[in-house]
């Protein structure tokens, strides 16, 4: 890894200013999870108060860029566009985007077609901003799109970056396959291959030795702040 940062996800119960103040004690790179009290652009002023490098995780709830319903798909993209504007204003380096899902099995193919359409839209949208768009692989639920590396070439063809979520890849027994995809951005957290724990590095069954050799920004994305501190000690 060329940089180790921390996601604000671990301190969502605190205002963004307080979370950034605490996290900045350990790193100069923070990924803001744009949700609740950390939503952007609503709390942009708090982020501007610190001389930090940033990435932004676009909102993950109440949106789905793989939704066949065109109105919902477009609304989801408009939320991402709002996040991109905030990221640009903040000088953020990367905007992380979830690739969507489908809860109805008989609609999965149409949902995938909607995702491809959204990837094309994101390609055009990215040209409007200076921030890099990075699409993240998801976990093991059958409803999730982008669980395996075969989707990465589609991102590359669209000029989009790839965010490797190590924990999600482990749930799909695909981490070794993903390591060859040369991700620009990496989410670091651990699990035991059963459910998405977002646990401290070293507490699960993931071997991080190969992961740490990647030439990418690594973001510790644990659910709890104590787990982040444990992860930093583990990496040492």
Residue frames as a rotation matrix with the C-alpha (Angstrom) as fourth column:
UNK 1
0.575 0.818 0.000 0.00
0.818 -0.575 0.000 0.00
0.000 0.000 -1.000 0.00
UNK 2
-0.347 -0.707 0.616 1.26
0.654 -0.653 -0.382 3.47
0.672 0.270 0.689 -0.79
UNK 3
-0.639 0.225 0.735 -1.08
-0.546 -0.806 -0.228 5.09
0.542 -0.547 0.638 1.75
UNK 4
-0.577 0.532 -0.620 -3.11
0.720 0.689 -0.079 3.89
0.385 -0.492 -0.781 4.74
UNK 5
-0.690 0.446 0.571 -6.24
-0.465 -0.877 0.123 5.84
0.555 -0.181 0.812 5.58
UNK 6
-0.887 0.447 -0.115 -9.26
0.356 0.505 -0.786 5.38
-0.294 -0.738 -0.608 7.80
UNK 7
-0.448 0.828 0.337 -12.97
0.390 -0.158 0.907 5.47
0.805 0.538 -0.252 7.01
UNK 8
-0.746 0.270 0.608 -15.22
-0.599 -0.670 -0.438 7.69
0.289 -0.691 0.662 9.13
UNK 9
0.036 0.789 -0.613 -17.56
-0.299 0.594 0.747 4.69
0.954 0.156 0.257 9.18
UNK 10
-0.318 -0.274 -0.908 -16.13
0.641 0.643 -0.419 3.73
0.699 -0.715 -0.029 12.60
UNK 11
-0.827 -0.021 -0.561 -17.31
0.472 -0.568 -0.674 6.96
-0.305 -0.823 0.480 14.24
UNK 12
-0.593 0.650 0.475 -20.70
0.391 -0.283 0.876 7.54
0.704 0.705 -0.087 12.65
UNK 13
0.293 0.747 -0.597 -22.31
0.906 -0.017 0.423 8.22
0.306 -0.665 -0.681 16.04
UNK 14
-0.091 -0.406 -0.909 -20.21
0.625 -0.734 0.266 11.38
-0.775 -0.544 0.320 16.34
UNK 15
0.830 0.320 -0.456 -20.48
-0.087 -0.734 -0.674 14.62
-0.550 0.599 -0.582 14.32
UNK 16
0.811 -0.515 0.278 -18.15
0.482 0.319 -0.816 14.67
0.332 0.796 0.507 11.32
UNK 17
0.470 -0.671 0.574 -15.91
-0.520 -0.736 -0.434 17.36
0.713 -0.095 -0.694 12.82
UNK 18
0.431 -0.273 0.860 -15.34
-0.840 0.228 0.493 15.29
-0.331 -0.935 -0.131 15.97
UNK 19
0.865 -0.083 0.495 -14.78
0.187 0.968 -0.165 12.10
-0.465 0.235 0.853 13.95
UNK 20
0.733 -0.609 0.304 -12.21
0.276 -0.142 -0.951 13.80
0.622 0.781 0.064 11.72
UNK 21
0.437 -0.566 0.699 -10.45
-0.797 -0.604 0.010 15.34
0.416 -0.562 -0.715 14.70
UNK 22
0.532 -0.194 0.824 -10.03
-0.534 0.679 0.504 11.89
-0.657 -0.708 0.257 16.26
UNK 23
0.860 -0.167 0.482 -9.07
0.423 0.763 -0.489 10.06
-0.286 0.625 0.726 13.06
UNK 24
0.772 -0.568 0.284 -6.53
-0.109 -0.559 -0.822 12.72
0.626 0.604 -0.493 12.11
UNK 25
0.545 -0.591 0.595 -4.49
-0.770 -0.070 0.634 11.69
-0.333 -0.804 -0.493 15.15
UNK 26
0.242 -0.369 0.897 -3.60
-0.017 0.923 0.385 8.50
-0.970 -0.109 0.217 13.28
UNK 27
-0.228 -0.273 0.935 -3.56
0.894 0.321 0.312 9.35
-0.385 0.907 0.171 9.55
UNK 28
-0.599 0.026 -0.801 -3.68
-0.178 -0.979 0.101 12.24
-0.781 0.203 0.591 7.11
UNK 29
-0.834 0.371 -0.408 -6.04
-0.386 0.136 0.913 10.35
0.394 0.919 0.030 4.76
UNK 30
-0.655 0.695 0.295 -9.72
-0.141 0.272 -0.952 9.93
-0.742 -0.665 -0.080 5.59
UNK 31
-0.844 0.532 0.065 -12.57
0.214 0.224 0.951 8.40
0.492 0.816 -0.303 3.64
UNK 32
-0.750 0.642 0.158 -15.81
-0.562 -0.493 -0.665 10.11
-0.349 -0.587 0.730 4.56
UNK 33
-0.755 0.632 0.175 -18.82
0.656 0.732 0.184 7.82
-0.012 0.253 -0.967 4.59
UNK 34
-0.898 0.409 0.161 -21.45
-0.357 -0.893 0.275 10.20
0.256 0.190 0.948 3.26
UNK 35
-0.141 0.869 -0.474 -24.38
0.426 0.486 0.763 9.27
0.894 -0.094 -0.439 5.49
UNK 36
0.476 0.440 -0.762 -26.21
0.858 -0.042 0.512 10.51
0.194 -0.897 -0.398 8.59
UNK 37
0.850 -0.131 -0.510 -24.11
0.178 -0.840 0.512 13.12
-0.496 -0.527 -0.691 10.43
UNK 38
-0.243 -0.969 -0.034 -21.30
0.182 -0.080 0.980 12.72
-0.953 0.232 0.196 7.90
UNK 39
0.402 0.506 0.763 -23.40
0.812 0.187 -0.552 13.47
-0.422 0.842 -0.336 4.83
UNK 40
-0.646 -0.581 -0.495 -21.93
0.174 -0.743 0.646 15.65
-0.743 0.331 0.581 2.11
UNK 41
-0.310 -0.711 0.631 -22.39
0.422 -0.698 -0.579 18.36
0.852 0.087 0.516 1.04
UNK 42
0.694 0.714 0.091 -24.39
0.259 -0.365 0.894 19.06
0.672 -0.597 -0.438 4.22
UNK 43
0.898 -0.392 -0.202 -21.32
0.160 -0.138 0.978 18.86
-0.411 -0.910 -0.061 6.48
UNK 44
0.608 -0.669 0.429 -18.74
0.608 0.044 -0.793 19.96
0.511 0.742 0.433 3.94
UNK 45
0.574 -0.368 0.732 -17.56
-0.448 -0.889 -0.096 22.82
0.686 -0.272 -0.675 6.16
UNK 46
0.804 -0.269 0.530 -16.43
-0.420 0.373 0.827 20.36
-0.420 -0.888 0.187 8.83
UNK 47
0.677 -0.555 0.483 -14.27
0.672 0.734 -0.099 18.48
-0.300 0.392 0.870 6.33
UNK 48
0.554 -0.443 0.705 -12.80
0.378 -0.621 -0.687 21.73
0.742 0.647 -0.177 5.01
UNK 49
0.871 -0.167 0.463 -11.58
-0.464 -0.592 0.659 22.51
0.164 -0.789 -0.593 8.54
UNK 50
0.565 -0.661 0.494 -8.83
-0.059 0.565 0.823 19.89
-0.823 -0.494 0.281 8.33
UNK 51
0.178 -0.597 -0.782 -5.71
-0.961 -0.277 -0.008 19.74
-0.212 0.753 -0.623 6.08
UNK 52
-0.114 -0.111 0.987 -6.38
-0.228 0.970 0.083 16.12
-0.967 -0.216 -0.136 5.13
UNK 53
-0.852 -0.016 -0.524 -6.37
-0.508 0.274 0.817 14.03
0.130 0.962 -0.242 1.99
UNK 54
-0.229 0.876 0.425 -9.85
-0.600 0.217 -0.770 12.67
-0.766 -0.431 0.476 1.32
UNK 55
-0.924 0.345 -0.166 -11.82
0.029 0.495 0.868 10.06
0.382 0.797 -0.467 -0.49
UNK 56
-0.454 0.855 0.252 -15.62
-0.853 -0.335 -0.400 9.99
-0.257 -0.396 0.882 -0.33
UNK 57
-0.926 0.317 0.206 -17.89
0.346 0.930 0.122 6.97
-0.153 0.185 -0.971 -0.11
UNK 58
-0.675 0.734 0.077 -21.14
-0.510 -0.539 0.670 7.87
0.534 0.413 0.738 -1.86
UNK 59
-0.223 0.657 0.720 -24.35
-0.917 0.109 -0.384 7.01
-0.330 -0.746 0.578 0.03
UNK 60
-0.953 -0.202 -0.226 -25.17
-0.262 0.923 0.282 3.31
0.152 0.328 -0.933 0.11
UNK 61
-0.617 0.786 0.040 -28.78
0.522 0.447 -0.726 3.39
-0.589 -0.427 -0.686 1.33
UNK 62
0.291 0.904 -0.312 -31.94
0.262 -0.389 -0.883 4.29
-0.920 0.175 -0.350 -0.57
UNK 63
0.311 -0.200 -0.929 -30.20
-0.850 -0.496 -0.178 4.13
-0.425 0.845 -0.325 -3.94
UNK 64
0.131 -0.232 0.964 -29.51
0.207 0.957 0.202 1.52
-0.969 0.173 0.174 -6.60
UNK 65
-0.181 -0.266 -0.947 -27.78
-0.774 -0.556 0.304 2.21
-0.607 0.788 -0.105 -9.91
UNK 66
-0.988 -0.105 -0.116 -28.82
-0.154 0.789 0.595 -1.28
0.029 0.606 -0.795 -11.09
UNK 67
-0.409 0.911 0.055 -32.54
0.093 0.101 -0.991 -0.57
-0.908 -0.400 -0.126 -10.67
UNK 68
-0.647 0.194 0.737 -34.58
0.758 0.270 0.594 -1.35
-0.084 0.943 -0.322 -13.83
UNK 69
0.552 0.821 -0.147 -37.06
0.811 -0.569 -0.135 1.36
-0.194 -0.045 -0.980 -12.86
UNK 70
-0.009 -0.648 0.762 -35.56
0.803 -0.459 -0.381 4.26
0.596 0.608 0.524 -14.79
UNK 71
0.575 0.269 0.772 -36.79
-0.128 -0.903 0.410 6.96
0.808 -0.335 -0.485 -12.42
UNK 72
0.970 -0.235 0.067 -35.13
-0.018 0.205 0.979 5.26
-0.244 -0.950 0.195 -9.45
UNK 73
0.367 -0.878 0.307 -31.95
0.922 0.387 0.003 4.59
-0.121 0.282 0.952 -11.42
UNK 74
0.096 -0.288 0.953 -31.71
0.499 -0.815 -0.296 8.22
0.861 0.504 0.066 -12.49
UNK 75
0.822 0.245 0.515 -32.41
-0.290 -0.596 0.748 9.43
0.491 -0.764 -0.419 -8.95
UNK 76
0.820 -0.569 -0.058 -29.62
0.427 0.542 0.724 7.17
-0.381 -0.619 0.687 -7.65
UNK 77
0.063 -0.811 0.581 -27.22
0.965 -0.099 -0.243 8.67
0.255 0.576 0.776 -10.19
UNK 78
0.396 0.136 0.908 -28.24
0.113 -0.989 0.099 12.18
0.911 0.063 -0.407 -9.18
UNK 79
0.992 -0.090 0.083 -27.24
-0.088 -0.052 0.995 11.39
-0.085 -0.995 -0.060 -5.59
UNK 80
0.383 -0.904 0.189 -23.84
0.847 0.426 0.320 10.22
-0.369 0.037 0.929 -6.85
UNK 81
0.104 -0.296 0.949 -23.52
0.692 -0.664 -0.283 13.41
0.714 0.686 0.136 -8.87
UNK 82
0.815 0.235 0.531 -24.19
-0.194 -0.751 0.631 15.43
0.547 -0.617 -0.566 -5.71
UNK 83
0.826 -0.563 -0.004 -21.47
0.266 0.385 0.883 13.45
-0.496 -0.731 0.468 -3.93
UNK 84
0.178 -0.776 0.605 -19.09
0.983 0.106 -0.153 14.09
0.055 0.621 0.782 -6.84
UNK 85
0.424 0.031 0.905 -19.70
0.228 -0.971 -0.074 17.84
0.876 0.238 -0.419 -6.61
UNK 86
0.954 -0.063 0.294 -18.94
-0.299 -0.285 0.910 17.76
0.026 -0.956 -0.291 -2.89
UNK 87
0.607 -0.767 0.210 -15.85
0.622 0.622 0.476 15.62
-0.495 -0.158 0.854 -3.49
UNK 88
0.207 -0.490 0.847 -14.64
0.820 -0.385 -0.423 18.06
0.533 0.782 0.322 -6.14
UNK 89
0.681 0.140 0.719 -15.16
-0.143 -0.937 0.318 21.00
0.718 -0.319 -0.618 -3.82
UNK 90
0.909 -0.298 0.289 -13.17
-0.255 0.150 0.955 19.22
-0.328 -0.943 0.060 -1.12
UNK 91
0.166 -0.874 -0.456 -10.38
-0.971 -0.065 -0.230 18.18
0.172 0.481 -0.860 -3.47
UNK 92
0.384 0.045 0.922 -11.07
-0.472 0.868 0.154 14.51
-0.794 -0.495 0.354 -2.76
UNK 93
-0.571 -0.752 -0.329 -9.07
-0.703 0.242 0.669 12.00
-0.423 0.613 -0.667 -4.77
UNK 94
-0.932 0.228 -0.281 -11.61
0.038 0.833 0.551 9.19
0.360 0.503 -0.786 -5.13
UNK 95
-0.232 0.926 0.299 -15.37
-0.967 -0.184 -0.179 8.74
-0.111 -0.331 0.937 -5.01
UNK 96
-0.983 -0.114 0.143 -16.35
-0.117 0.993 -0.013 5.16
-0.141 -0.029 -0.990 -4.10
UNK 97
-0.237 0.926 -0.294 -19.58
-0.970 -0.211 0.117 3.87
0.047 0.313 0.949 -5.64
UNK 98
-0.451 0.196 0.871 -21.60
-0.204 0.927 -0.314 0.71
-0.869 -0.319 -0.378 -4.99
UNK 99
-0.952 -0.073 -0.296 -22.64
-0.303 0.115 0.946 -1.18
-0.035 0.991 -0.132 -8.15
UNK 100
-0.207 0.975 -0.077 -26.19
-0.966 -0.192 0.174 -2.03
0.155 0.110 0.982 -7.15
UNK 101
-0.897 0.043 0.439 -28.31
-0.153 0.903 -0.402 -5.08
-0.414 -0.428 -0.804 -6.52
UNK 102
-0.399 0.833 -0.384 -31.51
-0.671 0.021 0.741 -6.88
0.625 0.554 0.550 -7.49
UNK 103
-0.634 0.210 0.744 -33.89
-0.651 0.374 -0.660 -8.44
-0.417 -0.903 -0.100 -4.97
UNK 104
0.498 0.851 0.167 -36.11
-0.540 0.455 -0.708 -10.14
-0.679 0.263 0.686 -7.57
UNK 105
-0.257 -0.695 0.671 -34.53
0.069 0.680 0.730 -13.14
-0.964 0.234 -0.127 -9.27
UNK 106
0.200 0.407 0.891 -36.64
0.874 0.336 -0.350 -12.87
-0.442 0.849 -0.289 -12.40
UNK 107
0.991 0.130 0.025 -35.47
0.129 -0.908 -0.397 -9.26
-0.029 0.397 -0.917 -12.86
UNK 108
0.440 -0.886 -0.145 -31.76
0.272 -0.022 0.962 -9.92
-0.856 -0.463 0.231 -12.40
UNK 109
-0.191 -0.520 0.833 -30.90
0.951 0.110 0.288 -9.75
-0.241 0.847 0.473 -16.10
UNK 110
0.488 0.434 0.757 -32.78
0.617 -0.785 0.052 -6.46
0.617 0.442 -0.651 -16.55
UNK 111
0.950 -0.192 -0.247 -31.09
0.104 -0.549 0.829 -5.16
-0.295 -0.814 -0.501 -13.41
UNK 112
0.068 -0.981 0.183 -27.68
0.616 0.185 0.766 -6.03
-0.785 0.061 0.617 -14.86
UNK 113
-0.048 -0.007 0.999 -28.59
0.949 -0.314 0.043 -4.19
0.313 0.950 0.021 -18.07
UNK 114
0.881 0.397 0.255 -29.53
0.280 -0.875 0.396 -1.18
0.381 -0.278 -0.882 -15.94
UNK 115
0.630 -0.730 -0.264 -26.15
0.272 -0.111 0.956 -1.40
-0.727 -0.674 0.128 -14.22
UNK 116
-0.207 -0.721 0.661 -24.34
0.914 0.098 0.393 -1.36
-0.348 0.686 0.638 -17.56
UNK 117
0.349 0.418 0.839 -26.34
0.689 -0.721 0.073 1.70
0.636 0.552 -0.540 -18.56
UNK 118
0.992 0.026 -0.123 -25.36
0.111 -0.643 0.758 3.37
-0.060 -0.765 -0.641 -15.30
UNK 119
0.215 -0.976 0.022 -21.69
0.642 0.158 0.750 2.56
-0.736 -0.147 0.661 -15.88
UNK 120
-0.196 -0.218 0.956 -21.94
0.934 -0.338 0.115 4.44
0.298 0.916 0.270 -19.19
UNK 121
0.716 0.524 0.462 -23.62
0.339 -0.839 0.426 7.33
0.611 -0.148 -0.778 -17.40
UNK 122
0.822 -0.471 -0.320 -20.89
0.262 -0.185 0.947 7.35
-0.505 -0.862 -0.029 -14.75
UNK 123
-0.077 -0.859 0.506 -18.25
0.951 0.088 0.295 7.44
-0.298 0.504 0.811 -17.48
UNK 124
0.026 0.165 0.986 -19.77
0.636 -0.764 0.112 10.64
0.772 0.624 -0.125 -18.82
UNK 125
0.919 0.389 0.062 -20.36
0.185 -0.564 0.805 12.06
0.348 -0.728 -0.590 -15.34
UNK 126
0.501 -0.798 -0.334 -16.76
0.712 0.160 0.684 11.49
-0.492 -0.581 0.649 -14.29
UNK 127
-0.193 -0.585 0.788 -15.60
0.933 -0.359 -0.038 13.74
0.305 0.727 0.615 -17.13
UNK 128
0.499 0.493 0.713 -17.35
0.276 -0.870 0.409 16.67
0.821 -0.007 -0.570 -15.42
UNK 129
0.962 -0.094 0.255 -15.26
-0.271 -0.306 0.912 16.40
-0.008 -0.947 -0.320 -12.26
UNK 130
0.130 -0.988 -0.081 -11.65
-0.808 -0.058 -0.586 16.08
0.575 0.142 -0.806 -11.15
UNK 131
-0.067 -0.090 0.994 -12.40
-0.845 0.535 -0.008 13.26
-0.531 -0.840 -0.112 -8.70
UNK 132
-0.753 -0.249 -0.610 -11.78
-0.547 0.752 0.368 9.64
0.367 0.610 -0.702 -9.77
UNK 133
0.348 0.907 0.238 -14.80
-0.935 0.316 0.162 7.31
0.072 -0.279 0.958 -9.67
UNK 134
-0.778 -0.595 -0.202 -14.07
-0.560 0.802 -0.206 3.84
0.285 -0.047 -0.958 -8.22
UNK 135
0.323 0.927 -0.188 -16.69
-0.769 0.373 0.519 1.07
0.552 -0.023 0.834 -8.25
UNK 136
-0.443 -0.477 0.759 -16.54
-0.886 0.362 -0.290 -1.39
-0.136 -0.801 -0.583 -5.35
UNK 137
-0.524 0.242 -0.816 -17.05
-0.157 0.915 0.372 -5.17
0.837 0.323 -0.442 -5.44
UNK 138
0.096 0.696 0.712 -19.85
-0.922 -0.207 0.327 -6.36
0.375 -0.688 0.622 -3.16
UNK 139
-0.460 -0.304 0.834 -20.39
-0.791 0.567 -0.230 -9.28
-0.403 -0.766 -0.502 -0.79
UNK 140
-0.982 -0.163 0.091 -21.80
-0.127 0.940 0.315 -12.77
-0.137 0.298 -0.945 -1.04
UNK 141
-0.179 0.980 0.090 -25.54
-0.119 0.069 -0.991 -12.13
-0.977 -0.188 0.104 -1.19
UNK 142
-0.364 0.088 0.927 -27.06
0.801 0.537 0.263 -13.48
-0.475 0.839 -0.266 -4.40
UNK 143
0.687 0.727 0.018 -28.76
0.650 -0.603 -0.462 -10.13
-0.325 0.329 -0.887 -5.01
UNK 144
0.380 -0.616 -0.690 -25.43
-0.125 -0.773 0.621 -8.34
-0.916 -0.150 -0.371 -5.41
UNK 145
0.958 -0.258 0.122 -23.87
0.137 0.040 -0.990 -7.42
0.251 0.965 0.074 -8.73
UNK 146
0.357 -0.919 0.168 -20.07
-0.456 -0.328 -0.827 -7.34
0.815 0.218 -0.536 -9.13
UNK 147
0.865 -0.074 0.496 -18.94
-0.423 0.424 0.801 -10.17
-0.269 -0.903 0.335 -6.88
UNK 148
0.478 -0.694 0.538 -16.13
0.589 0.708 0.389 -11.48
-0.651 0.131 0.747 -9.10
UNK 149
-0.277 -0.764 -0.583 -13.30
0.099 -0.626 0.773 -9.98
-0.956 0.156 0.249 -11.20
UNK 150
-0.440 0.095 0.893 -15.02
0.871 0.289 0.399 -10.55
-0.220 0.953 -0.210 -14.54
UNK 151
0.676 0.734 0.059 -16.72
0.733 -0.663 -0.155 -7.16
-0.074 0.148 -0.986 -14.10
UNK 152
0.195 -0.676 -0.711 -13.44
0.343 -0.632 0.695 -5.23
-0.919 -0.380 0.109 -13.73
UNK 153
-0.707 -0.503 0.497 -12.75
0.629 -0.125 0.768 -5.02
-0.324 0.855 0.404 -17.52
UNK 154
0.168 0.841 0.515 -16.14
0.905 -0.338 0.257 -3.34
0.390 0.423 -0.818 -17.97
UNK 155
0.760 0.038 -0.648 -15.07
0.440 -0.764 0.471 -0.67
-0.478 -0.644 -0.598 -15.50
UNK 156
-0.239 -0.957 -0.167 -11.72
0.380 -0.250 0.890 -0.24
-0.893 0.149 0.424 -17.21
UNK 157
-0.484 0.113 0.868 -13.35
0.873 -0.007 0.487 0.11
0.061 0.994 -0.095 -20.64
UNK 158
0.570 0.777 0.269 -15.49
0.714 -0.629 0.307 2.91
0.408 0.017 -0.913 -19.20
UNK 159
-0.136 -0.732 0.667 -12.46
0.138 -0.681 -0.719 4.67
0.981 -0.006 0.194 -17.74
UNK 160
0.683 0.437 0.585 -13.57
-0.527 -0.260 0.809 4.00
0.505 -0.861 0.053 -14.16
UNK 161
-0.471 -0.857 0.211 -11.34
-0.739 0.252 -0.625 2.87
0.482 -0.450 -0.751 -11.31
UNK 162
0.257 0.470 -0.845 -11.77
0.072 0.862 0.501 -0.24
0.964 -0.190 0.187 -9.18
UNK 163
-0.104 -0.201 0.974 -12.13
-0.950 -0.269 -0.157 -0.27
0.293 -0.942 -0.163 -5.39
UNK 164
-0.255 -0.068 -0.965 -11.24
0.003 0.997 -0.071 -3.70
0.967 -0.021 -0.254 -4.04
UNK 165
0.309 0.361 0.880 -13.13
-0.917 -0.133 0.377 -4.49
0.253 -0.923 0.289 -0.86
UNK 166
-0.625 -0.723 -0.295 -10.96
-0.611 0.688 -0.392 -7.20
0.486 -0.065 -0.871 0.68
UNK 167
-0.710 0.403 0.577 -13.63
-0.397 0.448 -0.801 -8.41
-0.582 -0.798 -0.158 3.10
UNK 168
0.375 0.888 -0.266 -16.27
-0.718 0.097 -0.689 -8.71
-0.586 0.450 0.674 0.39
UNK 169
0.134 -0.414 -0.901 -13.85
-0.864 0.397 -0.311 -10.59
0.486 0.819 -0.304 -1.85
UNK 170
-0.848 -0.486 0.211 -13.08
-0.519 0.684 -0.513 -13.02
0.105 -0.545 -0.832 0.96
UNK 171
-0.226 0.861 0.455 -16.78
-0.528 0.285 -0.800 -13.80
-0.819 -0.421 0.390 1.39
UNK 172
0.753 0.498 -0.430 -16.87
-0.604 0.263 -0.752 -14.85
-0.262 0.826 0.499 -2.26
UNK 173
0.456 -0.687 0.566 -13.57
0.293 0.717 0.633 -16.81
-0.840 -0.123 0.528 -2.01
UNK 174
0.752 -0.068 0.656 -12.29
0.645 -0.133 -0.753 -14.49
0.138 0.989 -0.056 -4.74
UNK 175
0.810 -0.428 -0.402 -9.60
-0.130 -0.798 0.589 -12.41
-0.572 -0.425 -0.701 -3.05
UNK 176
-0.148 -0.931 0.334 -6.68
0.257 0.290 0.922 -14.09
-0.955 0.222 0.196 -4.83
UNK 177
-0.010 0.227 0.974 -8.44
0.993 0.118 -0.017 -13.57
-0.118 0.967 -0.227 -8.17
UNK 178
0.892 0.444 0.088 -9.06
0.449 -0.892 -0.051 -9.89
0.055 0.085 -0.995 -7.44
UNK 179
0.463 -0.768 -0.441 -5.44
0.197 -0.396 0.897 -9.18
-0.864 -0.503 -0.032 -6.50
UNK 180
-0.428 -0.630 0.648 -4.45
0.751 0.150 0.643 -9.41
-0.502 0.762 0.409 -10.17
UNK 181
0.368 0.729 0.577 -6.93
0.922 -0.369 -0.122 -6.65
0.124 0.577 -0.807 -11.07
UNK 182
-0.626 -0.767 0.141 -4.63
0.730 -0.640 -0.241 -3.85
0.275 -0.048 0.960 -9.88
UNK 183
0.491 0.863 -0.116 -7.17
0.839 -0.433 0.330 -1.85
0.234 -0.260 -0.937 -7.84
UNK 184
-0.203 -0.510 0.836 -6.48
0.227 -0.855 -0.466 1.84
0.952 0.096 0.290 -7.33
UNK 185
-0.267 0.290 0.919 -8.35
-0.857 -0.507 -0.089 1.93
0.440 -0.812 0.384 -4.00
UNK 186
-0.433 0.031 -0.901 -8.76
0.174 0.984 -0.050 -0.79
0.884 -0.178 -0.432 -1.34
UNK 187
0.344 0.561 0.753 -11.09
-0.777 -0.281 0.564 -1.24
0.528 -0.779 0.339 1.62
UNK 188
-0.555 -0.680 -0.480 -9.39
-0.191 0.665 -0.722 -3.13
0.810 -0.309 -0.498 4.44
UNK 189
0.009 0.472 0.881 -11.33
-0.999 0.039 -0.011 -5.15
-0.040 -0.881 0.472 7.00
UNK 190
-0.868 -0.467 -0.168 -11.44
-0.459 0.884 -0.086 -8.77
0.189 0.003 -0.982 8.14
UNK 191
0.292 0.919 0.264 -13.93
-0.956 0.289 0.049 -11.61
-0.031 -0.266 0.963 8.49
UNK 192
-0.400 -0.382 0.833 -14.12
-0.473 0.865 0.170 -15.39
-0.785 -0.326 -0.527 8.75
UNK 193
-0.967 -0.041 -0.251 -15.62
-0.250 0.337 0.908 -15.94
0.047 0.941 -0.336 5.30
UNK 194
-0.609 0.789 -0.080 -19.18
0.788 0.590 -0.177 -16.28
-0.093 -0.171 -0.981 6.60
UNK 195
0.586 0.805 0.089 -20.63
0.810 -0.586 -0.031 -12.79
0.027 0.090 -0.996 7.06
UNK 196
0.159 -0.493 0.856 -19.55
0.470 -0.724 -0.504 -9.20
0.868 0.482 0.117 6.47
UNK 197
0.381 -0.012 -0.925 -18.08
0.924 0.041 0.380 -8.44
0.033 -0.999 0.027 9.91
UNK 198
0.518 -0.362 0.775 -15.98
0.049 -0.892 -0.450 -5.40
0.854 0.271 -0.444 9.00
UNK 199
0.948 -0.169 -0.271 -13.76
0.306 0.236 0.922 -6.56
-0.092 -0.957 0.275 11.84
UNK 200
0.575 -0.803 -0.160 -10.22
-0.601 -0.547 0.583 -5.63
-0.555 -0.239 -0.797 12.86
UNK 201
0.495 -0.527 -0.691 -7.43
-0.610 0.356 -0.708 -6.72
0.619 0.772 -0.145 10.57
UNK 202
-0.607 -0.785 -0.125 -5.87
-0.518 0.509 -0.687 -9.89
0.603 -0.353 -0.716 11.91
UNK 203
-0.508 0.481 0.714 -9.00
-0.715 0.226 -0.661 -11.00
-0.480 -0.847 0.229 13.76
UNK 204
0.645 0.763 -0.040 -10.37
-0.621 0.492 -0.610 -13.13
-0.446 0.419 0.791 10.88
UNK 205
0.396 -0.463 0.793 -8.94
0.348 0.875 0.338 -15.55
-0.850 0.142 0.507 8.34
UNK 206
0.988 -0.067 0.138 -7.76
0.102 -0.388 -0.916 -13.11
0.114 0.919 -0.376 5.63
UNK 207
0.179 -0.983 -0.041 -4.07
0.870 0.138 0.473 -13.18
-0.459 -0.121 0.880 4.75
UNK 208
0.907 0.250 -0.338 -3.16
0.139 -0.938 -0.318 -9.52
-0.396 0.242 -0.886 4.25
UNK 209
0.029 -0.998 -0.050 0.46
0.247 -0.041 0.968 -10.12
-0.969 -0.041 0.245 3.20
UNK 210
-0.497 -0.167 0.852 -0.36
0.851 0.096 0.516 -10.06
-0.167 0.981 0.095 -0.51
UNK 211
0.569 0.795 0.209 -2.93
0.811 -0.585 0.014 -7.30
0.133 0.162 -0.978 -0.13
UNK 212
0.695 -0.305 -0.651 -0.38
0.205 -0.783 0.586 -4.95
-0.689 -0.542 -0.482 1.41
UNK 213
-0.399 -0.870 0.292 1.85
0.526 0.044 0.849 -5.32
-0.751 0.492 0.440 -1.66
UNK 214
0.282 0.597 0.751 -0.74
0.959 -0.173 -0.222 -3.58
-0.003 0.783 -0.622 -3.85
UNK 215
-0.862 -0.507 0.024 0.16
0.507 -0.857 0.096 -0.12
-0.028 0.095 0.995 -5.18
UNK 216
-0.098 0.928 0.359 -3.00
0.466 -0.276 0.841 1.54
0.879 0.250 -0.405 -3.96
UNK 217
-0.535 0.104 0.839 -4.58
-0.686 -0.633 -0.359 3.60
0.494 -0.767 0.410 -1.21
UNK 218
-0.502 0.353 -0.790 -5.75
0.480 0.873 0.084 1.32
0.719 -0.337 -0.608 1.59
UNK 219
-0.321 0.508 0.799 -8.66
-0.685 -0.707 0.175 2.45
0.654 -0.491 0.575 3.75
UNK 220
-0.967 0.055 -0.250 -9.31
0.214 0.706 -0.675 0.70
0.139 -0.706 -0.695 7.07
UNK 221
-0.435 0.893 0.116 -13.09
-0.617 -0.390 0.683 0.29
0.655 0.226 0.721 7.01
UNK 222
-0.815 0.123 -0.566 -14.07
0.443 0.762 -0.472 -1.26
0.374 -0.635 -0.676 10.35
UNK 223
0.167 0.978 0.123 -17.39
0.501 -0.192 0.844 -0.84
0.849 -0.079 -0.522 12.12
UNK 224
0.897 0.143 -0.419 -15.84
0.443 -0.262 0.857 0.10
0.012 -0.954 -0.298 15.48
UNK 225
0.725 -0.636 0.264 -13.13
-0.545 -0.764 -0.344 2.62
0.420 0.106 -0.901 16.32
UNK 226
0.381 -0.586 0.716 -11.36
-0.653 0.378 0.657 0.16
-0.655 -0.717 -0.238 18.61
UNK 227
0.640 -0.098 0.762 -11.15
0.449 0.852 -0.268 -2.26
-0.623 0.514 0.589 15.69
UNK 228
0.891 -0.359 0.278 -9.43
0.047 -0.536 -0.843 0.49
0.451 0.764 -0.461 13.66
UNK 229
0.467 -0.740 0.483 -6.82
-0.884 -0.400 0.242 0.95
0.015 -0.540 -0.842 16.38
UNK 230
0.393 -0.278 0.877 -6.29
-0.179 0.912 0.369 -2.83
-0.902 -0.302 0.308 16.53
UNK 231
0.866 -0.019 0.500 -5.88
0.477 0.335 -0.813 -2.84
-0.152 0.942 0.299 12.74
UNK 232
0.761 -0.617 0.201 -3.21
-0.463 -0.733 -0.499 -0.14
0.455 0.286 -0.843 12.88
UNK 233
0.249 -0.664 0.705 -1.27
-0.823 0.239 0.516 -2.17
-0.511 -0.709 -0.487 15.43
UNK 234
0.572 0.034 0.819 -1.63
0.210 0.960 -0.186 -5.28
-0.793 0.278 0.542 13.29
UNK 235
0.944 -0.201 0.261 -0.25
0.226 -0.182 -0.957 -3.49
0.240 0.963 -0.127 10.25
UNK 236
0.526 -0.801 0.285 2.76
-0.848 -0.522 0.098 -2.32
0.070 -0.293 -0.953 12.24
